[in-house]
């Protein structure tokens, strides 16, 4: 199974960028999306930004991931 994660670009240095999701910052490659700008959102897979996505879609996706995380934490707590 492949999983893409949505994150906000917070820093760019050449073909590398720092992105943030849920308080976690990660370094990624933007070689496939060199036109991305700070403040934009990207879909990340295997350490690469594979596409730029609009803010509304990004926020909806991040909210879903947060809800899944919350449900998993509740499930672990109840087990």
Secondary structure, DSSP 8 states (H G I E B T S, - for coil): ----EEEEEEEEETTEEEEEETTEEEEEE-TT-TT--TT-EEEEETTEEEEEE-HHHHHHHHHHHHHHHHHHHHHHHH-
